[in-house]
Amino acid sequence: MLRFGRQKREMPGGLFVKCDGCGAMVYRKNVAERLQLCPECGYHFVVTAWDRVQLHTDEGTFEEIDAGLLPCDPLHFVAAKAYADQLKQDIENTGLKEAMISGTCRIGGHAAVFAAMDFRFRGASMGSVVGEKLTRAVELALEEKLPLVTVASSGGARMQESALSLMQMAKTCAALQRFSRAGGAYFSIMTHPTTGGVTASWASMGDVIIAEPGAMIGFAGRRVIEQTINQELPPDFQTAEFLMEHGFIDIIVERKEIKPTVARLIGYLC
């Protein structure tokens, strides 16, 4: 039997990833080599909390604290799926116990307390444990007289914990106010996406607020706001660039420049 043309070869899975910024199919290895940036348009892909430790702290200096804190299900919440089962699945899938890791480290040689969120775990929503871990990180920075650096990436408050989740907004802000009054320096890094109760609380309280290019930062969603005010919003609404133009953040920094930028800021303010 004659064969016309060549047999189609199957493409190995996982070699390419679609960029959410420009829509291009880009080679995953090239993205990784650029610190999870699209080689075509520079779009900043979402990265894990442990990636943030590697990217923004001095190698081998991070020492995790409060690693044993585990979320619970105080309301026995059940919707399409039980909250307890969702937590169990996220713990298995991510290897994390919650949506935030925290610890001490050095950044450009400067000692600091560092906390980062991980969007893979319940959309990095802020529940009781996230609020507790952030509060303890603030209190440690206060006690040790160290600067505090946080990396936010969150879908907002965790609805499965209801008011217990919303309480974390006031709790973390109160801790940061005590820290500020004692002269502590707080550097908040907002990444894509930072929304809801996290934006409305501790992520917006930094002495210096840094954002990655193109990051979506806001409280309510675009559709909700447009329906509420009965008005169409600008195309770049809730982007880091829009917020900087309107004075909400202080500086937009590409991912590879965040560590040296934070190190310089610590040197200036501390």
C-alpha positions as a LaTeX table, in Angstrom:
\begin{tabular}{lrrr}
\hline
Residue & $x$ (\AA) & $y$ (\AA) & $z$ (\AA) \\
\hline
Met1 & 0.00 & 0.00 & 0.00 \\
Leu2 & 1.30 & 3.44 & $-0.95$ \\
Arg3 & 1.47 & 6.15 & 1.73 \\
Phe4 & 1.20 & 9.76 & 0.77 \\
Gly5 & 2.95 & 12.26 & 3.01 \\
Arg6 & 4.54 & 11.64 & 6.37 \\
Gln7 & 2.89 & 10.14 & 9.37 \\
Lys8 & 1.89 & 12.84 & 11.86 \\
Arg9 & 4.00 & 12.77 & 14.99 \\
Glu10 & 2.33 & 13.31 & 18.33 \\
Met11 & 3.55 & 16.38 & 20.22 \\
Pro12 & 4.83 & 15.47 & 23.72 \\
Gly13 & 2.51 & 16.89 & 26.35 \\
Gly14 & 3.64 & 19.82 & 28.46 \\
Leu15 & 6.30 & 21.15 & 26.07 \\
Phe16 & 4.32 & 24.27 & 25.26 \\
Val17 & 2.12 & 26.60 & 27.26 \\
Lys18 & $-0.35$ & 29.23 & 26.06 \\
Cys19 & 0.43 & 32.75 & 27.17 \\
Asp20 & $-2.55$ & 34.49 & 28.77 \\
Gly21 & $-1.09$ & 37.81 & 27.71 \\
Cys22 & $-0.59$ & 37.49 & 23.96 \\
Gly23 & $-2.15$ & 34.09 & 23.26 \\
Ala24 & 1.05 & 32.65 & 21.78 \\
Met25 & 2.06 & 29.03 & 22.28 \\
Val26 & 5.48 & 29.35 & 23.88 \\
Tyr27 & 8.10 & 26.77 & 24.75 \\
Arg28 & 7.76 & 25.99 & 28.46 \\
Lys29 & 11.54 & 25.78 & 28.94 \\
Asn30 & 11.97 & 29.28 & 27.54 \\
Val31 & 9.34 & 30.55 & 29.95 \\
Ala32 & 11.12 & 28.91 & 32.90 \\
Glu33 & 14.49 & 30.33 & 31.86 \\
Arg34 & 12.96 & 33.81 & 31.95 \\
Leu35 & 11.63 & 33.43 & 35.50 \\
Gln36 & 8.17 & 32.43 & 34.23 \\
Leu37 & 7.89 & 35.34 & 31.79 \\
Cys38 & 6.53 & 35.01 & 28.27 \\
Pro39 & 9.42 & 35.36 & 25.78 \\
Glu40 & 7.06 & 37.01 & 23.27 \\
Cys41 & 5.30 & 39.70 & 25.30 \\
Gly42 & 6.82 & 39.61 & 28.80 \\
Tyr43 & 3.59 & 38.45 & 30.44 \\
His44 & 4.24 & 37.42 & 34.06 \\
Phe45 & 2.90 & 33.91 & 34.69 \\
Val46 & 1.60 & 33.06 & 38.16 \\
Val47 & 4.27 & 31.26 & 40.20 \\
Thr48 & 4.22 & 29.32 & 43.46 \\
Ala49 & 5.08 & 30.56 & 46.93 \\
Trp50 & 8.27 & 28.50 & 46.99 \\
Asp51 & 9.20 & 30.00 & 43.62 \\
Arg52 & 8.85 & 33.38 & 45.27 \\
Val53 & 11.25 & 32.33 & 48.00 \\
Gln54 & 13.77 & 31.28 & 45.38 \\
Leu55 & 13.28 & 34.44 & 43.31 \\
His56 & 13.20 & 37.10 & 46.01 \\
Thr57 & 15.43 & 35.87 & 48.88 \\
Asp58 & 19.11 & 35.04 & 49.13 \\
Glu59 & 19.81 & 31.40 & 48.34 \\
Gly60 & 19.73 & 29.07 & 51.33 \\
Thr61 & 18.73 & 31.73 & 53.85 \\
Phe62 & 14.97 & 31.16 & 54.12 \\
Glu63 & 13.86 & 29.40 & 57.32 \\
Glu64 & 10.16 & 28.65 & 57.44 \\
Ile65 & 8.10 & 29.42 & 60.53 \\
Asp66 & 4.64 & 28.21 & 61.59 \\
Ala67 & 4.83 & 25.36 & 59.07 \\
Gly68 & 2.59 & 23.18 & 61.22 \\
Leu69 & $-0.50$ & 25.41 & 61.16 \\
Leu70 & $-3.37$ & 23.62 & 59.45 \\
Pro71 & $-6.78$ & 24.92 & 58.33 \\
Cys72 & $-9.91$ & 23.45 & 59.86 \\
Asp73 & $-13.58$ & 23.45 & 58.97 \\
Pro74 & $-15.30$ & 25.27 & 61.86 \\
Leu75 & $-18.59$ & 25.71 & 59.98 \\
His76 & $-18.66$ & 22.20 & 58.45 \\
Phe77 & $-19.21$ & 23.97 & 55.14 \\
Val78 & $-20.69$ & 21.95 & 52.28 \\
Ala79 & $-21.59$ & 23.23 & 48.82 \\
Ala80 & $-20.96$ & 21.28 & 45.61 \\
Lys81 & $-18.13$ & 19.71 & 47.57 \\
Ala82 & $-17.33$ & 19.64 & 51.28 \\
Tyr83 & $-14.76$ & 22.23 & 52.37 \\
Ala84 & $-12.88$ & 19.58 & 54.33 \\
Asp85 & $-12.49$ & 17.53 & 51.14 \\
Gln86 & $-11.33$ & 20.58 & 49.20 \\
Leu87 & $-8.65$ & 21.27 & 51.79 \\
Lys88 & $-7.48$ & 17.67 & 51.72 \\
Gln89 & $-7.25$ & 17.73 & 47.93 \\
Asp90 & $-5.26$ & 20.99 & 47.87 \\
Ile91 & $-2.85$ & 19.70 & 50.51 \\
Glu92 & $-2.23$ & 16.60 & 48.41 \\
Asn93 & $-1.94$ & 18.50 & 45.11 \\
Thr94 & 0.36 & 21.29 & 46.30 \\
Gly95 & 2.34 & 19.79 & 49.16 \\
Leu96 & 1.36 & 22.88 & 51.17 \\
Lys97 & $-0.68$ & 23.06 & 54.34 \\
Glu98 & $-2.14$ & 26.48 & 53.55 \\
Ala99 & $-2.08$ & 29.25 & 50.97 \\
Met100 & 0.81 & 31.12 & 52.60 \\
Ile101 & 4.36 & 30.28 & 53.66 \\
Ser102 & 6.36 & 32.57 & 55.94 \\
Gly103 & 9.77 & 32.70 & 57.50 \\
Thr104 & 12.99 & 34.60 & 58.05 \\
Cys105 & 15.53 & 35.20 & 55.31 \\
Arg106 & 18.08 & 37.55 & 53.85 \\
Ile107 & 17.40 & 39.77 & 50.86 \\
Gly108 & 20.50 & 41.25 & 49.29 \\
Gly109 & 22.29 & 40.52 & 52.56 \\
His110 & 19.64 & 42.21 & 54.72 \\
Ala111 & 17.83 & 40.13 & 57.35 \\
Ala112 & 14.06 & 40.20 & 56.88 \\
Val113 & 10.76 & 38.42 & 57.51 \\
Phe114 & 9.20 & 37.14 & 54.29 \\
Ala115 & 5.70 & 35.80 & 53.51 \\
Ala116 & 4.30 & 34.70 & 50.15 \\
Met117 & 0.94 & 33.38 & 48.97 \\
Asp118 & 0.34 & 30.42 & 46.66 \\
Phe119 & $-2.63$ & 30.67 & 44.28 \\
Arg120 & $-2.81$ & 26.89 & 43.81 \\
Phe121 & $-4.23$ & 26.49 & 47.32 \\
Arg122 & $-7.90$ & 27.55 & 47.34 \\
Gly123 & $-7.07$ & 30.42 & 44.99 \\
Ala124 & $-4.84$ & 31.79 & 47.78 \\
Ser125 & $-7.99$ & 32.89 & 49.56 \\
Met126 & $-7.47$ & 34.30 & 53.05 \\
Gly127 & $-8.86$ & 32.07 & 55.76 \\
Ser128 & $-8.10$ & 31.93 & 59.48 \\
Val129 & $-4.71$ & 30.26 & 59.06 \\
Val130 & $-3.50$ & 32.69 & 56.38 \\
Gly131 & $-4.47$ & 35.58 & 58.65 \\
Glu132 & $-2.77$ & 33.96 & 61.62 \\
Lys133 & 0.43 & 33.23 & 59.70 \\
Leu134 & 0.63 & 36.79 & 58.39 \\
Thr135 & $-0.05$ & 38.21 & 61.86 \\
Arg136 & 2.65 & 36.04 & 63.41 \\
Ala137 & 5.08 & 37.13 & 60.69 \\
Val138 & 4.34 & 40.77 & 61.51 \\
Glu139 & 4.80 & 40.14 & 65.23 \\
Leu140 & 8.10 & 38.37 & 64.61 \\
Ala141 & 9.34 & 41.30 & 62.51 \\
Leu142 & 8.30 & 43.64 & 65.32 \\
Glu143 & 10.02 & 41.56 & 68.00 \\
Glu144 & 13.25 & 41.11 & 66.03 \\
Lys145 & 13.19 & 44.65 & 64.60 \\
Leu146 & 13.32 & 43.32 & 61.03 \\
Pro147 & 11.73 & 44.63 & 57.84 \\
Leu148 & 8.69 & 42.74 & 56.55 \\
Val149 & 8.27 & 41.72 & 52.91 \\
Thr150 & 5.08 & 40.10 & 51.62 \\
Val151 & 4.01 & 38.78 & 48.22 \\
Ala152 & 0.25 & 38.84 & 47.65 \\
Ser153 & $-1.63$ & 36.77 & 45.07 \\
Ser154 & $-5.18$ & 36.07 & 46.11 \\
Gly155 & $-8.79$ & 35.64 & 45.11 \\
Gly156 & $-9.90$ & 37.35 & 48.32 \\
Ala157 & $-11.52$ & 36.14 & 51.52 \\
Arg158 & $-12.33$ & 32.46 & 51.92 \\
Met159 & $-16.11$ & 32.17 & 51.84 \\
Gln160 & $-16.10$ & 28.69 & 53.39 \\
Glu161 & $-15.00$ & 30.27 & 56.68 \\
Ser162 & $-17.52$ & 33.15 & 56.50 \\
Ala163 & $-17.02$ & 35.84 & 59.18 \\
Leu164 & $-13.96$ & 34.02 & 60.54 \\
Ser165 & $-12.27$ & 34.80 & 57.25 \\
Leu166 & $-13.41$ & 38.43 & 57.15 \\
Met167 & $-12.05$ & 38.91 & 60.68 \\
Gln168 & $-8.55$ & 38.37 & 59.31 \\
Met169 & $-8.73$ & 41.69 & 57.49 \\
Ala170 & $-9.00$ & 43.62 & 60.75 \\
Lys171 & $-6.60$ & 41.30 & 62.56 \\
Thr172 & $-3.76$ & 41.66 & 60.05 \\
Cys173 & $-4.28$ & 45.42 & 59.70 \\
Ala174 & $-4.16$ & 45.88 & 63.48 \\
Ala175 & $-0.89$ & 43.94 & 63.65 \\
Leu176 & 0.58 & 46.05 & 60.85 \\
Gln177 & $-0.53$ & 49.26 & 62.56 \\
Arg178 & 1.34 & 48.23 & 65.72 \\
Phe179 & 4.35 & 47.38 & 63.57 \\
Ser180 & 4.23 & 50.76 & 61.83 \\
Arg181 & 3.90 & 52.71 & 65.08 \\
Ala182 & 7.03 & 50.95 & 66.36 \\
Gly183 & 8.94 & 52.15 & 63.30 \\
Gly184 & 8.86 & 48.91 & 61.29 \\
Ala185 & 9.36 & 48.97 & 57.52 \\
Tyr186 & 6.86 & 47.02 & 55.41 \\
Phe187 & 7.27 & 46.28 & 51.71 \\
Ser188 & 4.20 & 44.85 & 49.95 \\
Ile189 & 4.53 & 43.15 & 46.56 \\
Met190 & 1.28 & 42.73 & 44.62 \\
Thr191 & 1.21 & 40.11 & 41.88 \\
His192 & $-1.42$ & 38.76 & 39.48 \\
Pro193 & $-4.10$ & 38.48 & 40.75 \\
Thr194 & $-4.47$ & 40.39 & 44.04 \\
Thr195 & $-8.15$ & 40.91 & 44.77 \\
Gly196 & $-10.88$ & 41.05 & 47.39 \\
Gly197 & $-10.18$ & 41.13 & 51.09 \\
Val198 & $-6.41$ & 40.83 & 50.68 \\
Thr199 & $-6.32$ & 43.99 & 48.55 \\
Ala200 & $-8.65$ & 45.68 & 51.03 \\
Ser201 & $-6.40$ & 44.89 & 53.99 \\
Trp202 & $-2.76$ & 44.02 & 54.53 \\
Ala203 & $-1.55$ & 44.03 & 50.91 \\
Ser204 & $-2.40$ & 47.74 & 50.64 \\
Met205 & $-0.69$ & 48.81 & 53.87 \\
Gly206 & 2.94 & 48.70 & 52.74 \\
Asp207 & 5.24 & 51.65 & 53.30 \\
Val208 & 6.24 & 50.91 & 49.73 \\
Ile209 & 3.80 & 49.04 & 47.47 \\
Ile210 & 5.36 & 47.24 & 44.51 \\
Ala211 & 3.48 & 45.54 & 41.67 \\
Glu212 & 4.49 & 43.29 & 38.81 \\
Pro213 & 3.68 & 44.57 & 35.29 \\
Gly214 & 0.14 & 43.87 & 34.15 \\
Ala215 & $-0.98$ & 42.44 & 37.48 \\
Met216 & $-4.73$ & 42.56 & 38.11 \\
Ile217 & $-5.28$ & 44.36 & 41.40 \\
Gly218 & $-8.68$ & 45.28 & 42.78 \\
Phe219 & $-11.51$ & 44.54 & 45.15 \\
Ala220 & $-14.73$ & 43.67 & 43.32 \\
Gly221 & $-14.84$ & 42.33 & 39.77 \\
Arg222 & $-15.21$ & 44.54 & 36.71 \\
Arg223 & $-18.73$ & 43.32 & 35.93 \\
Val224 & $-19.98$ & 43.94 & 39.46 \\
Ile225 & $-18.60$ & 47.48 & 39.46 \\
Glu226 & $-19.99$ & 48.32 & 36.02 \\
Gln227 & $-23.43$ & 47.07 & 37.01 \\
Thr228 & $-23.28$ & 49.02 & 40.28 \\
Ile229 & $-22.27$ & 52.38 & 38.79 \\
Asn230 & $-24.03$ & 51.77 & 35.45 \\
Gln231 & $-20.92$ & 52.88 & 33.60 \\
Glu232 & $-18.32$ & 51.22 & 31.37 \\
Leu233 & $-14.83$ & 51.04 & 32.90 \\
Pro234 & $-11.56$ & 51.79 & 31.06 \\
Pro235 & $-9.93$ & 48.78 & 29.34 \\
Asp236 & $-6.90$ & 48.90 & 31.65 \\
Phe237 & $-8.99$ & 49.23 & 34.81 \\
Gln238 & $-7.56$ & 47.25 & 37.77 \\
Thr239 & $-4.17$ & 46.77 & 36.12 \\
Ala240 & $-0.98$ & 47.67 & 37.94 \\
Glu241 & $-0.37$ & 50.44 & 35.40 \\
Phe242 & $-3.82$ & 51.97 & 35.97 \\
Leu243 & $-3.38$ & 51.87 & 39.73 \\
Met244 & 0.06 & 53.45 & 39.61 \\
Glu245 & $-1.27$ & 56.25 & 37.41 \\
His246 & $-3.91$ & 56.92 & 40.07 \\
Gly247 & $-1.50$ & 56.78 & 43.03 \\
Phe248 & $-2.55$ & 53.46 & 44.51 \\
Ile249 & 0.85 & 51.77 & 44.17 \\
Asp250 & 4.35 & 53.21 & 44.27 \\
Ile251 & 6.35 & 51.34 & 41.66 \\
Ile252 & 5.99 & 48.66 & 38.97 \\
Val253 & 8.94 & 46.29 & 38.86 \\
Glu254 & 9.66 & 43.37 & 36.54 \\
Arg255 & 10.05 & 40.06 & 38.31 \\
Lys256 & 13.83 & 39.76 & 37.86 \\
Glu257 & 14.30 & 43.22 & 39.39 \\
Ile258 & 12.14 & 42.75 & 42.48 \\
Lys259 & 14.86 & 41.31 & 44.70 \\
Pro260 & 17.48 & 44.03 & 44.04 \\
Thr261 & 14.78 & 46.70 & 44.29 \\
Val262 & 13.58 & 45.43 & 47.68 \\
Ala263 & 17.19 & 45.12 & 48.88 \\
Arg264 & 17.83 & 48.78 & 47.97 \\
Leu265 & 14.63 & 49.87 & 49.68 \\
Ile266 & 15.55 & 48.01 & 52.85 \\
Gly267 & 18.94 & 49.72 & 52.75 \\
Tyr268 & 17.27 & 53.12 & 52.41 \\
Leu269 & 14.59 & 52.73 & 55.06 \\
Cys270 & 16.21 & 50.40 & 57.59 \\
\hline
\end{tabular}
